[in-house]
Amino acid sequence: MAKARARTTTRKTKDKWKAKTWYQIAAPSLFNNVLVAETLAESPDSLIGRITQVSLQDLTNDFRKSHIKLLFKVDKVEQTTAHTQFTGHVLTSDYLRRMVRRRKSRVDGTFTVETRDGAILHVKPFAITEKRIQSSQKKLIREVMKDTIAKEGSSKTMNAFIRDCLDGKIGSEIYKHCKIYYPVKRIEINKTEVERGPTVVIEEEPPKPPEETKPAEAPAAPEAPAPEEPAPAAPELPSEPAAPELEAPAKEPETPAEEEITAETTEDEPKKKAKPKAKKAKKTEEEPQA
């Protein structure tokens, strides 16, 4: 009897994993409904309310965003696809420990902001200073955080505000206003929580597409010049009679330089040289007579 009962119990038990089906989890419209994970469930109703944690790196393929963890909550299921809503984000603990060092101060804050479309969010920023600061300075930094977050949240929708928090634009705005009181090293949004979703549907302005650069047009070919009309021929003037050419006088043949020296000149030269010698001789003869 005991063996028969054991056989009946083994027949009745079924494998629970075989009865479950796989469902794909899609990110919210803020992240373009990208498929982020898969999960098992017995029925679609059992998926409602589940929370999935995804790294921002998996959605943007940017390694610099690996320290940001996003939280998605399943709100409806269509066939085998589970659609989610954004419920918040948080920074990893190792990233925060790496930011805080000795002889520095950390300023934390927790603020509640209502966006333009009626959503209520809890925002928790933190600031890191270069040196240790006093409690009065920390109070001023918290006031600047509160004013900046309230101003940015009231002028934007929930999706736009969350996008700016993840991109670091909200932290940079707080940094600009905090520099007046004390030079802050870094400011980031540590954590966000969605308390209430948007109550009013506001269509966001689509981003303007980049202006297309038109290809440079080829310069127009220069027009061919019109054929010039032939100029009228000038009237022919009567030609003047040519002046008679004067004949150049015939040149006398030049005599060579050697022929100019005649024999007479050669004979006169020794005579002229001999005369003064004779005079000197006469003078010498006349001196003893005196």
The 8 nearest C-alpha neighbors of each residue, nearest first, counted from 0:
[[1, 3, 2, 4, 5, 6, 7, 8],
 [0, 2, 4, 3, 5, 6, 7, 8],
 [1, 3, 5, 0, 4, 6, 7, 8],
 [2, 4, 0, 6, 1, 5, 7, 8],
 [5, 3, 7, 1, 6, 2, 8, 0],
 [6, 4, 2, 8, 3, 7, 9, 1],
 [7, 5, 3, 9, 4, 8, 2, 10],
 [6, 8, 10, 4, 5, 9, 11, 3],
 [9, 7, 11, 5, 10, 6, 4, 12],
 [10, 8, 6, 12, 11, 7, 5, 13],
 [9, 11, 7, 8, 12, 6, 13, 5],
 [10, 12, 8, 9, 7, 13, 6, 14],
 [13, 11, 9, 10, 8, 14, 15, 7],
 [14, 12, 15, 11, 10, 9, 17, 18],
 [13, 15, 16, 17, 12, 18, 19, 11],
 [14, 16, 18, 17, 13, 19, 41, 12],
 [17, 15, 19, 18, 14, 20, 39, 41],
 [18, 16, 15, 19, 14, 20, 13, 41],
 [17, 19, 15, 16, 41, 20, 14, 13],
 [20, 18, 41, 40, 16, 17, 39, 15],
 [21, 19, 39, 40, 41, 22, 18, 17],
 [20, 22, 39, 38, 37, 40, 23, 19],
 [23, 21, 79, 38, 37, 80, 39, 24],
 [22, 24, 37, 80, 81, 36, 79, 25],
 [23, 25, 81, 36, 37, 34, 35, 80],
 [26, 24, 34, 82, 32, 33, 35, 81],
 [25, 27, 32, 33, 83, 30, 34, 35],
 [28, 26, 32, 29, 84, 83, 30, 85],
 [27, 29, 31, 32, 30, 26, 84, 33],
 [28, 30, 27, 31, 158, 32, 26, 162],
 [29, 31, 28, 32, 27, 26, 33, 58],
 [30, 32, 28, 33, 29, 27, 26, 25],
 [33, 31, 26, 28, 27, 25, 30, 34],
 [32, 34, 26, 25, 31, 35, 30, 58],
 [35, 33, 25, 24, 26, 36, 32, 23],
 [34, 36, 25, 24, 33, 26, 53, 37],
 [37, 35, 24, 23, 34, 38, 25, 51],
 [38, 36, 23, 22, 24, 21, 39, 35],
 [37, 39, 22, 21, 23, 40, 36, 24],
 [40, 38, 21, 20, 19, 22, 41, 37],
 [41, 39, 19, 42, 20, 45, 46, 21],
 [40, 42, 19, 20, 18, 45, 39, 43],
 [43, 41, 44, 40, 45, 46, 19, 20],
 [42, 44, 46, 45, 76, 40, 41, 47],
 [45, 43, 46, 42, 47, 76, 41, 75],
 [44, 46, 43, 42, 47, 40, 41, 48],
 [47, 45, 44, 43, 49, 48, 40, 73],
 [46, 48, 73, 74, 44, 45, 49, 75],
 [49, 47, 73, 72, 46, 74, 50, 45],
 [48, 50, 73, 72, 47, 46, 51, 71],
 [51, 49, 72, 71, 48, 73, 70, 52],
 [50, 52, 71, 70, 72, 53, 49, 73],
 [51, 53, 70, 69, 68, 71, 50, 54],
 [54, 52, 69, 68, 51, 55, 70, 57],
 [55, 53, 68, 56, 57, 67, 69, 65],
 [54, 56, 58, 57, 67, 64, 65, 68],
 [55, 57, 65, 60, 61, 64, 54, 59],
 [58, 56, 55, 60, 54, 59, 53, 35],
 [57, 59, 55, 56, 60, 54, 33, 30],
 [58, 60, 61, 56, 57, 55, 64, 62],
 [61, 59, 56, 57, 58, 62, 55, 64],
 [62, 60, 56, 59, 63, 64, 65, 57],
 [61, 63, 64, 65, 56, 60, 59, 66],
 [62, 64, 61, 65, 56, 66, 60, 67],
 [65, 63, 56, 62, 66, 61, 55, 67],
 [64, 66, 56, 62, 67, 63, 54, 55],
 [67, 65, 91, 64, 90, 68, 94, 54],
 [68, 66, 90, 65, 55, 64, 54, 89],
 [69, 67, 54, 89, 88, 53, 90, 55],
 [68, 70, 88, 53, 52, 54, 87, 55],
 [69, 71, 52, 87, 86, 88, 51, 85],
 [72, 70, 85, 51, 84, 50, 83, 86],
 [73, 71, 50, 83, 84, 49, 48, 74],
 [72, 74, 83, 48, 47, 49, 82, 75],
 [73, 75, 83, 47, 82, 72, 48, 84],
 [76, 74, 82, 81, 73, 47, 77, 83],
 [77, 75, 81, 80, 82, 43, 78, 79],
 [78, 76, 80, 79, 81, 75, 82, 43],
 [77, 79, 80, 76, 81, 43, 22, 23],
 [80, 78, 22, 77, 23, 81, 76, 21],
 [81, 79, 23, 77, 22, 78, 76, 24],
 [80, 82, 76, 24, 23, 75, 25, 73],
 [83, 81, 25, 75, 73, 76, 74, 24],
 [82, 84, 73, 72, 27, 74, 71, 26],
 [85, 83, 72, 27, 71, 86, 73, 74],
 [84, 86, 71, 87, 70, 72, 27, 83],
 [85, 87, 193, 70, 71, 192, 84, 72],
 [88, 86, 192, 191, 70, 193, 85, 69],
 [87, 89, 69, 191, 68, 190, 70, 67],
 [88, 90, 190, 68, 189, 67, 91, 69],
 [91, 89, 67, 189, 66, 68, 92, 190],
 [90, 92, 66, 94, 93, 67, 89, 95],
 [93, 91, 95, 94, 96, 90, 97, 66],
 [92, 94, 96, 95, 91, 97, 66, 90],
 [95, 93, 97, 92, 91, 96, 98, 66],
 [96, 94, 92, 98, 97, 93, 99, 91],
 [97, 95, 93, 98, 99, 94, 92, 100],
 [96, 98, 94, 95, 99, 93, 100, 92],
 [97, 99, 95, 96, 94, 100, 127, 185],
 [98, 100, 96, 97, 95, 103, 127, 101],
 [101, 99, 103, 98, 102, 97, 96, 104],
 [100, 102, 103, 99, 104, 130, 131, 129],
 [101, 103, 130, 131, 100, 104, 129, 99],
 [104, 102, 130, 131, 101, 129, 128, 100],
 [103, 105, 131, 128, 127, 130, 132, 106],
 [104, 106, 127, 126, 107, 128, 103, 125],
 [105, 107, 126, 125, 137, 104, 127, 108],
 [108, 106, 125, 124, 105, 126, 123, 109],
 [107, 109, 123, 124, 141, 125, 110, 106],
 [110, 108, 123, 122, 121, 124, 111, 107],
 [109, 111, 122, 121, 123, 145, 112, 108],
 [112, 110, 121, 120, 122, 113, 119, 109],
 [111, 113, 120, 149, 119, 152, 114, 110],
 [114, 112, 119, 118, 117, 153, 152, 120],
 [113, 115, 153, 152, 118, 117, 156, 116],
 [114, 116, 156, 153, 155, 117, 154, 113],
 [117, 115, 199, 197, 156, 114, 118, 198],
 [116, 118, 197, 198, 114, 115, 113, 199],
 [119, 117, 197, 196, 114, 195, 113, 116],
 [120, 118, 113, 195, 194, 112, 193, 114],
 [121, 119, 193, 112, 192, 194, 111, 122],
 [120, 122, 111, 192, 191, 110, 193, 112],
 [121, 123, 191, 110, 109, 190, 120, 111],
 [122, 124, 109, 190, 108, 189, 188, 191],
 [125, 123, 188, 189, 108, 187, 107, 122],
 [126, 124, 107, 106, 186, 187, 189, 188],
 [125, 127, 186, 106, 105, 185, 128, 107],
 [126, 128, 105, 185, 184, 104, 183, 186],
 [129, 127, 183, 184, 104, 130, 103, 126],
 [128, 130, 103, 184, 183, 127, 131, 182],
 [131, 129, 103, 128, 102, 132, 104, 127],
 [130, 132, 103, 104, 102, 133, 128, 129],
 [133, 131, 130, 136, 104, 134, 137, 128],
 [132, 134, 136, 135, 137, 131, 138, 104],
 [133, 135, 137, 136, 138, 132, 139, 106],
 [136, 134, 138, 137, 133, 139, 132, 140],
 [135, 137, 139, 138, 133, 134, 132, 140],
 [138, 136, 134, 140, 135, 139, 141, 106],
 [137, 139, 135, 141, 136, 140, 134, 142],
 [138, 140, 136, 142, 137, 141, 143, 135],
 [139, 141, 137, 143, 142, 138, 177, 144],
 [142, 140, 144, 138, 143, 139, 145, 137],
 [143, 141, 145, 139, 144, 140, 146, 138],
 [142, 144, 140, 146, 141, 145, 147, 139],
 [145, 143, 141, 147, 142, 146, 173, 148],
 [144, 146, 142, 148, 143, 147, 149, 141],
 [147, 145, 149, 143, 148, 144, 150, 142],
 [146, 148, 150, 144, 149, 145, 143, 151],
 [149, 147, 151, 145, 150, 146, 152, 144],
 [150, 148, 152, 146, 147, 151, 112, 153],
 [149, 151, 147, 148, 153, 152, 146, 154],
 [152, 150, 148, 154, 149, 153, 147, 155],
 [151, 153, 114, 149, 155, 154, 150, 148],
 [152, 154, 114, 115, 150, 151, 155, 149],
 [153, 155, 152, 151, 115, 150, 114, 156],
 [156, 154, 152, 115, 153, 160, 159, 114],
 [155, 157, 115, 159, 116, 114, 158, 160],
 [156, 158, 160, 159, 114, 161, 118, 155],
 [157, 159, 161, 160, 156, 162, 29, 155],
 [158, 160, 162, 156, 157, 161, 155, 163],
 [161, 159, 157, 163, 162, 158, 155, 156],
 [162, 160, 164, 158, 163, 159, 157, 165],
 [161, 163, 159, 165, 160, 164, 158, 166],
 [164, 162, 166, 168, 160, 161, 165, 169],
 [165, 163, 161, 167, 162, 169, 166, 168],
 [164, 166, 162, 163, 167, 161, 168, 188],
 [165, 167, 163, 164, 168, 162, 169, 161],
 [168, 166, 170, 164, 165, 169, 163, 171],
 [167, 169, 163, 171, 170, 166, 164, 172],
 [170, 168, 172, 164, 171, 167, 163, 173],
 [169, 171, 187, 173, 186, 167, 168, 172],
 [170, 172, 174, 168, 173, 169, 167, 175],
 [173, 171, 169, 175, 174, 170, 168, 176],
 [174, 172, 170, 176, 171, 175, 144, 177],
 [173, 175, 171, 177, 172, 176, 170, 186],
 [174, 176, 172, 173, 177, 178, 171, 179],
 [177, 175, 173, 174, 178, 179, 172, 143],
 [178, 176, 174, 179, 175, 180, 173, 140],
 [177, 179, 182, 181, 180, 176, 175, 174],
 [178, 180, 177, 181, 176, 182, 175, 174],
 [181, 179, 178, 177, 182, 139, 136, 140],
 [180, 182, 178, 179, 183, 177, 136, 140],
 [183, 181, 178, 184, 177, 128, 180, 129],
 [184, 182, 128, 185, 181, 127, 178, 129],
 [183, 185, 128, 127, 129, 182, 186, 126],
 [186, 184, 127, 126, 183, 187, 128, 174],
 [185, 187, 126, 170, 125, 174, 127, 171],
 [188, 186, 170, 124, 125, 189, 167, 126],
 [189, 187, 124, 190, 123, 125, 164, 170],
 [188, 190, 124, 123, 90, 89, 187, 125],
 [189, 191, 89, 123, 88, 188, 122, 90],
 [190, 192, 122, 87, 88, 121, 123, 89],
 [193, 191, 87, 121, 120, 86, 194, 122],
 [192, 194, 120, 86, 195, 87, 119, 121],
 [195, 193, 119, 120, 192, 196, 121, 118],
 [196, 194, 119, 118, 193, 197, 120, 117],
 [195, 197, 118, 198, 193, 119, 194, 117],
 [196, 198, 118, 117, 116, 199, 195, 157],
 [197, 199, 117, 116, 196, 118, 200, 195],
 [200, 198, 116, 197, 117, 201, 115, 118],
 [199, 201, 202, 116, 198, 197, 117, 203],
 [202, 200, 199, 203, 116, 156, 115, 197],
 [203, 201, 204, 200, 205, 156, 199, 116],
 [202, 204, 205, 201, 156, 159, 206, 158],
 [203, 205, 206, 202, 207, 201, 159, 156],
 [204, 206, 203, 207, 202, 208, 159, 201],
 [207, 205, 208, 204, 203, 209, 159, 210],
 [206, 208, 205, 209, 210, 204, 211, 203],
 [207, 209, 206, 210, 211, 205, 204, 212],
 [210, 208, 211, 207, 212, 206, 205, 213],
 [209, 211, 212, 208, 207, 213, 206, 214],
 [212, 210, 213, 209, 208, 214, 207, 215],
 [211, 213, 210, 214, 215, 209, 216, 208],
 [212, 214, 211, 215, 216, 210, 217, 209],
 [215, 213, 216, 212, 217, 211, 218, 210],
 [214, 216, 213, 217, 212, 218, 219, 211],
 [217, 215, 214, 218, 213, 219, 212, 220],
 [216, 218, 219, 215, 220, 214, 221, 213],
 [219, 217, 216, 220, 221, 215, 222, 214],
 [218, 220, 221, 217, 216, 222, 215, 223],
 [219, 221, 222, 218, 217, 223, 216, 224],
 [222, 220, 219, 223, 224, 218, 217, 225],
 [221, 223, 224, 220, 219, 225, 218, 226],
 [222, 224, 221, 225, 226, 220, 227, 219],
 [225, 223, 222, 226, 227, 221, 228, 220],
 [224, 226, 227, 223, 222, 228, 221, 229],
 [227, 225, 224, 228, 223, 229, 222, 230],
 [226, 228, 225, 229, 224, 230, 223, 231],
 [227, 229, 230, 226, 231, 225, 224, 232],
 [230, 228, 227, 231, 232, 226, 233, 225],
 [229, 231, 228, 232, 227, 233, 226, 234],
 [232, 230, 233, 229, 228, 234, 227, 235],
 [231, 233, 230, 234, 229, 235, 228, 236],
 [232, 234, 235, 231, 230, 236, 229, 237],
 [235, 233, 236, 232, 231, 237, 238, 230],
 [234, 236, 233, 237, 238, 232, 231, 239],
 [235, 237, 238, 234, 233, 239, 232, 240],
 [238, 236, 239, 235, 240, 234, 241, 233],
 [237, 239, 236, 240, 235, 241, 242, 234],
 [238, 240, 241, 237, 242, 236, 243, 235],
 [241, 239, 242, 238, 243, 237, 244, 236],
 [240, 242, 239, 243, 244, 238, 245, 237],
 [243, 241, 244, 240, 239, 245, 238, 246],
 [244, 242, 245, 241, 240, 246, 239, 247],
 [243, 245, 242, 246, 241, 247, 240, 248],
 [246, 244, 247, 243, 242, 248, 249, 241],
 [245, 247, 248, 244, 249, 243, 250, 242],
 [246, 248, 245, 249, 250, 244, 251, 243],
 [249, 247, 250, 246, 245, 251, 252, 244],
 [248, 250, 247, 251, 246, 252, 253, 245],
 [249, 251, 248, 252, 253, 247, 246, 254],
 [252, 250, 253, 249, 254, 248, 247, 255],
 [253, 251, 250, 254, 249, 255, 248, 256],
 [252, 254, 251, 255, 250, 256, 258, 259],
 [255, 253, 252, 256, 258, 259, 257, 251],
 [254, 256, 257, 258, 253, 259, 252, 260],
 [257, 255, 259, 258, 254, 260, 253, 261],
 [256, 258, 255, 259, 260, 254, 261, 262],
 [259, 257, 260, 256, 255, 254, 261, 262],
 [260, 258, 256, 257, 261, 255, 254, 262],
 [259, 261, 258, 257, 262, 264, 256, 265],
 [262, 260, 263, 264, 259, 258, 265, 257],
 [261, 263, 265, 264, 266, 260, 267, 259],
 [264, 262, 266, 261, 265, 267, 260, 268],
 [265, 263, 267, 266, 262, 261, 268, 260],
 [264, 266, 262, 263, 267, 268, 261, 269],
 [265, 267, 263, 264, 268, 269, 262, 270],
 [268, 266, 264, 270, 265, 269, 263, 271],
 [267, 269, 271, 270, 266, 265, 264, 272],
 [270, 268, 272, 271, 267, 273, 266, 265],
 [271, 269, 273, 267, 272, 268, 274, 266],
 [270, 272, 268, 269, 273, 274, 267, 275],
 [271, 273, 269, 270, 274, 275, 268, 276],
 [272, 274, 270, 276, 271, 275, 269, 277],
 [275, 273, 277, 276, 271, 272, 270, 278],
 [276, 274, 278, 277, 273, 272, 279, 271],
 [275, 277, 279, 274, 273, 278, 280, 272],
 [278, 276, 280, 274, 275, 279, 281, 273],
 [279, 277, 275, 281, 280, 276, 282, 274],
 [280, 278, 282, 276, 277, 281, 275, 283],
 [279, 281, 277, 283, 278, 282, 284, 276],
 [282, 280, 284, 278, 283, 279, 285, 277],
 [283, 281, 285, 279, 284, 280, 286, 278],
 [282, 284, 280, 281, 285, 286, 279, 287],
 [283, 285, 281, 282, 286, 280, 287, 288],
 [284, 286, 282, 288, 283, 287, 281, 289],
 [285, 287, 289, 288, 283, 284, 282, 281],
 [288, 286, 289, 285, 284, 283, 282, 281],
 [289, 287, 285, 286, 284, 283, 282, 281],
 [288, 287, 286, 285, 284, 283, 282, 281]]
